[in-house]
Amino acid sequence: MKFASTRGGVRGLTFEDALYSGYAADGGILLPESIPQISLDTLQSWAGLSYVQLVKKVIPHFVGEEIPSEDLNDLVDKAFSRFSHPDIIPIKKFPGGLNVMEMCHGITWAFKDLALSCLGQFLDYFLNKRKKHLTILTATSGDTGSAAIESVRGMTWVDIIVLLPRGRTSRVQELQMTTVMEDNVHVYRADGTSDDADVPIKECFADAAFAKRHNLCSINSINFARIMVQVAHYFYAYLQMCPACDSEVEIAIPTGGCGNVTSGCLARKMGLPVKLVCCVTTNDIVDRAIVKGDYSIGEMKQSLAPAMDIQMAYNMERIWHMFSDGDVEMVSSMMTEFEKTMMTKVPENLRAKIGEVVSSHVVEDEGIKKSMRKCWEENSYLVCPHSATTLDYHYSRQGSSDDTLRVCLASASPIKFEEAVVAAGLRYDKTDAVVKLYNSPTRYQDVEKDEDWVDILRKKIEDIEKRFQARNLA
């Protein structure tokens, strides 16, 4: 398997190359040069497999022979050894056709743990073989940062720099990042949105010589390894709901930067009979792009689902590439226009192709609170505000004549979101793990709006490299 940029300027990269990369040198992001196909016979043979077994089936289609199968299986087993539920992502089935896939049993209680636990193992595997140091540079809207930190904390060959949007995550989300004391973890609280934090990171990657010299890597969903691992949970959801493989399954997804949705689109392109619903907050750029072809930045609004408060859904670029059959000229033109003007128009024929597979649903804070309460009152089951957006979609479909098989993805645990639980009028009880976070010391650096974030990051990256070299010489 080889990987190429969505804009056509970079081709022929190995999986290891893709694993180390952030934005490609031409500004694009990576996808496989060809999408592997899963036949119906193969799909049916996978029915009954556990989630971990499915991960071991899906990943080799993208990794090829770069990691021998025995080593790969060991890495996957190690990655999921810290999850608290034996099924990893169990599906809870409630009356009224409500099926909720719990993706919050990892170490940071969010679905990002699924892919990042594997990505950390892949990095450790290759870097230890090469005796190579790498610096991860990532922004977070809430959940990615803590999961990324947990995946690499304490590793010899990796340092990680995380920018979180100060005051725009839940308190628990922030503490999961700022209470980590390992020397290879560097956390900045930025006075801005997660989209604001993405800008200086992209500038660091855009300086190709600087990025190469310091071995910069992204660990958010720009990194294809994240997309690859997430493909497995679509196969798992489908086979749990339709083991005979004789029907479509609709999957409702809490949507921010579109990394999870992109994995669903890739699963569909591989042959999985799924349809996807992007459930978004009032930061509705994804909805407007899908419904109207209007991909333009609007005013950022804080919602009860902070990890979804994103306007620059950069993975849309991958979705456009997949549904345009790899039209790199069109994708490059659209993204060039967007980067200059903060807006672009999705061609109608492309929008229509995407619309055959992907629909959208906008949920305001009142809808989030209402769905959280309804689920609790009917099922004594508490969901996080992000997951509530998918329940809002499900409840909006109740009473319709369709008999759709549907799974709602519960992307995080409600224990991370005291503010939203209380706002919904529900009781929030701190667990022992949350109490421990609140009582732990913190370490971070604040960066303000009037500071040069690019310069701060570049100096930090250079300092990390100097310290690593000095440690090696010693």
Residue pairs with C-beta under 8 A, 6 or more apart in sequence:
1 15
1 32
1 33
1 34
1 36
1 61
1 62
1 63
1 64
2 11
2 12
2 13
2 14
2 32
2 33
3 13
3 14
3 15
3 17
3 18
3 30
3 31
3 32
3 33
3 224
4 10
4 11
4 12
4 13
4 30
4 31
4 32
4 33
5 11
5 24
5 25
5 26
5 27
5 28
5 29
5 30
5 328
6 24
6 28
6 29
6 30
6 31
6 317
6 318
6 320
6 321
6 328
6 331
6 332
6 335
7 24
7 26
7 27
7 28
7 328
7 331
7 332
7 335
8 26
8 28
8 328
8 329
8 331
8 332
9 24
9 25
9 26
9 27
9 28
10 24
10 25
10 26
10 28
10 30
11 33
12 33
13 21
13 30
14 66
15 62
15 63
15 64
15 66
15 67
15 225
16 66
16 126
18 30
18 223
18 224
18 225
19 119
19 122
19 123
19 126
19 217
19 223
19 224
19 225
20 126
20 134
20 215
20 217
21 30
21 217
21 218
21 223
21 224
22 137
22 201
22 205
22 211
22 216
22 217
22 218
22 222
22 223
23 29
23 202
23 205
23 206
23 218
23 222
24 30
25 208
26 332
27 206
27 335
27 339
28 317
28 328
28 331
28 332
28 335
29 222
29 224
29 314
29 315
29 317
29 318
30 224
31 224
31 318
31 321
31 322
32 62
32 224
35 266
35 269
35 270
35 322
36 61
36 62
36 270
37 270
37 271
38 61
38 270
38 271
38 272
39 271
40 245
40 271
43 235
43 239
43 245
43 271
43 272
44 244
44 245
46 54
46 57
46 235
46 239
47 239
47 243
47 244
47 245
48 239
48 243
49 57
49 239
50 87
50 88
51 87
51 88
51 89
51 232
51 233
51 236
52 76
52 77
52 80
52 88
54 232
54 235
54 236
54 239
55 76
55 80
55 118
55 229
55 232
56 72
56 73
56 76
57 232
57 235
58 228
58 229
58 231
58 232
58 235
59 72
59 76
59 118
59 228
59 229
59 232
60 69
60 72
61 270
62 224
62 228
63 72
63 228
67 75
67 122
67 125
71 125
75 118
75 121
75 122
75 125
76 118
76 121
78 121
79 117
79 118
79 120
79 121
80 88
80 117
82 106
82 107
82 117
83 105
83 106
83 107
83 113
83 117
84 105
84 106
85 102
85 105
88 105
88 114
89 101
89 102
89 103
89 105
89 114
89 233
89 236
90 101
90 102
90 105
91 99
91 100
91 101
91 102
91 237
91 240
91 241
91 407
92 99
92 100
92 101
92 102
92 381
93 99
94 100
94 378
94 379
94 381
95 378
95 379
96 378
96 398
97 394
97 398
97 406
98 375
98 379
98 391
98 394
98 408
99 241
99 406
99 407
99 408
100 381
100 383
100 387
100 391
100 407
100 408
100 410
101 233
101 237
101 407
101 408
101 409
101 410
102 410
103 110
103 111
103 114
103 233
103 409
103 410
103 411
103 412
104 110
104 111
104 384
104 410
104 411
104 412
104 413
106 112
106 113
106 114
106 117
106 147
107 113
107 117
107 147
107 150
108 143
108 146
108 147
108 150
108 176
109 412
109 413
109 415
109 416
110 143
110 146
110 147
110 307
110 411
110 412
110 413
110 416
111 143
111 233
111 260
111 409
111 411
111 412
112 143
112 144
112 146
112 147
112 148
113 147
113 150
113 151
114 229
114 230
114 233
115 225
115 226
115 227
115 228
115 229
115 230
116 144
116 147
116 148
116 150
116 151
116 219
116 226
117 147
117 150
117 151
118 225
118 229
119 151
119 219
119 223
119 225
119 226
119 229
120 150
120 151
120 152
120 155
121 151
122 225
123 134
123 152
123 155
123 157
123 158
123 217
124 152
124 155
124 157
124 158
126 132
127 133
127 134
127 155
127 157
127 158
128 156
128 157
131 157
132 157
132 215
133 157
133 158
133 159
133 215
133 465
133 468
134 157
134 158
134 159
134 215
134 216
134 217
135 158
135 159
135 160
135 161
135 214
135 215
135 216
135 217
135 461
135 464
135 465
136 148
136 152
136 158
136 159
136 160
136 161
136 216
136 217
136 218
136 219
137 161
137 201
137 204
137 205
137 216
137 217
137 218
137 457
137 461
138 144
138 145
138 148
138 160
138 161
138 162
138 163
138 201
138 218
138 219
138 220
139 145
139 162
139 163
139 164
139 190
139 194
139 197
139 198
139 201
139 220
140 146
140 148
140 162
140 163
140 164
140 165
140 169
140 177
140 194
140 197
140 220
141 165
141 168
141 169
141 194
141 256
141 257
141 306
141 307
141 308
141 309
141 310
142 164
142 168
142 169
142 170
142 173
142 194
142 306
142 307
143 173
143 307
143 411
143 412
143 416
144 219
144 220
144 221
144 307
145 162
145 164
145 173
145 176
145 177
145 187
146 173
146 176
146 177
148 160
148 162
148 219
148 220
149 160
149 162
149 176
149 177
149 180
149 185
149 187
151 219
152 158
152 160
152 184
152 219
153 160
153 180
153 182
153 184
153 185
154 182
154 184
155 184
158 184
159 184
159 185
159 186
159 464
159 468
160 184
160 185
160 186
160 219
161 186
161 187
161 188
161 457
161 460
161 461
161 464
162 177
162 185
162 186
162 187
162 188
163 188
163 190
163 197
163 200
163 201
163 447
163 453
164 173
164 174
164 177
164 187
164 188
164 189
164 190
164 194
164 197
165 189
165 190
165 192
165 193
165 194
165 196
165 197
166 189
166 190
166 191
166 192
166 446
168 193
168 194
168 302
168 306
168 309
169 306
169 307
170 306
170 416
170 417
170 418
170 419
170 420
171 418
171 419
171 438
172 415
172 416
172 417
172 418
172 434
172 437
173 306
173 307
173 416
174 189
175 437
175 438
175 440
175 442
176 416
176 437
177 187
177 444
178 187
178 189
178 442
178 443
178 444
179 437
179 440
179 441
179 442
179 443
180 187
180 443
181 441
181 443
186 445
186 460
186 464
187 443
187 444
187 445
188 444
188 445
188 446
188 447
188 456
189 444
189 445
189 446
189 447
190 196
190 197
190 446
190 447
190 453
191 446
191 447
191 448
191 449
192 449
193 300
193 309
193 311
194 309
194 310
195 300
195 310
195 311
195 312
197 453
198 312
198 314
199 453
200 453
200 454
200 456
200 457
201 218
201 457
203 454
204 210
204 211
204 216
204 454
204 457
204 458
204 461
205 211
205 216
205 218
210 216
210 458
210 461
214 461
214 462
214 464
214 465
216 461
217 223
219 226
220 226
220 257
220 259
221 227
221 257
221 258
221 259
221 260
221 262
221 315
222 314
226 259
227 259
227 262
227 263
227 266
227 315
227 318
228 263
230 259
230 260
230 263
231 263
231 266
231 267
231 270
233 263
234 251
234 263
234 264
234 267
234 272
234 274
235 267
235 272
237 249
237 251
237 274
237 407
237 409
238 245
238 249
238 272
238 273
238 274
239 245
240 407
241 249
241 405
241 407
242 249
242 273
242 405
245 273
247 273
247 405
248 273
248 274
248 275
248 404
248 405
249 273
249 274
249 275
249 405
249 406
249 407
250 274
250 275
250 276
250 277
250 404
250 405
250 406
250 407
251 264
251 274
251 275
251 276
251 277
251 406
251 407
251 409
252 277
252 279
252 361
252 390
252 393
252 394
252 406
252 407
252 408
252 409
253 260
253 261
253 264
253 276
253 277
253 278
253 279
253 390
253 409
253 411
254 260
254 279
254 305
254 307
254 308
254 386
254 387
254 389
254 390
254 409
254 411
255 261
255 278
255 279
255 280
255 286
255 308
255 313
255 360
256 280
256 307
256 308
256 309
256 310
256 313
257 310
257 312
257 313
257 314
257 315
258 278
258 286
258 313
258 314
258 315
258 316
258 318
258 319
259 315
260 409
260 411
261 276
261 278
261 286
261 315
261 319
261 358
262 315
262 318
262 319
264 274
264 276
265 276
265 318
265 319
265 322
265 323
265 357
265 358
266 322
267 274
268 274
268 276
268 357
269 322
275 357
275 358
275 359
276 357
276 358
276 359
277 358
277 359
277 360
277 361
277 390
277 393
278 286
278 287
278 290
278 358
278 359
278 360
278 361
279 360
279 361
279 363
279 389
279 390
279 392
279 393
280 286
280 287
280 308
280 360
280 361
280 362
280 363
280 389
281 301
281 303
281 304
281 305
281 308
281 309
281 362
281 363
281 364
281 365
281 368
281 389
282 301
282 303
282 362
282 364
282 365
283 298
283 300
283 301
283 303
283 308
283 309
283 310
283 311
284 298
284 362
285 295
285 296
285 297
285 298
285 310
285 311
285 312
285 313
286 313
286 316
286 360
287 360
287 361
287 362
288 294
288 295
288 296
288 298
289 295
289 313
289 316
289 346
289 351
290 351
290 354
290 355
290 358
290 359
290 360
291 360
293 345
293 346
293 347
293 348
293 351
294 343
294 345
294 346
295 316
295 334
295 338
295 343
295 344
295 345
295 346
296 342
296 343
296 344
297 311
297 312
297 342
297 343
298 311
300 309
300 311
301 309
302 309
303 309
303 364
303 365
303 368
303 385
304 365
304 368
304 369
304 385
304 417
304 419
304 420
304 423
305 368
305 384
305 385
305 386
305 388
305 389
305 420
307 386
307 411
307 412
308 386
308 389
317 331
317 334
317 335
319 354
319 358
320 330
320 331
320 334
320 346
320 350
320 354
321 327
321 328
321 331
323 350
323 353
323 354
323 357
324 330
324 331
324 350
324 353
330 347
330 350
334 344
334 345
334 346
335 344
337 343
337 344
338 344
346 354
361 389
361 392
361 393
361 396
363 371
363 388
363 389
363 392
363 393
365 423
367 388
367 389
367 392
368 385
368 388
368 389
368 392
368 420
368 424
369 388
369 420
369 423
369 424
369 425
370 392
371 383
371 388
371 389
371 391
371 392
371 395
372 382
372 383
372 385
372 388
372 391
372 420
372 421
372 424
372 426
373 424
373 425
373 426
374 391
374 395
375 381
375 382
375 383
375 388
375 391
376 382
376 426
382 414
382 421
382 426
383 391
383 410
383 414
384 410
384 411
384 412
384 413
384 414
384 416
384 417
384 420
385 417
385 420
385 424
386 411
386 412
387 408
387 409
387 410
387 411
387 412
387 414
390 408
390 409
390 410
391 408
393 408
394 406
394 408
397 404
397 406
414 420
414 421
414 428
415 430
415 431
415 433
415 434
418 428
418 430
421 427
421 428
422 428
430 438
447 453
447 456
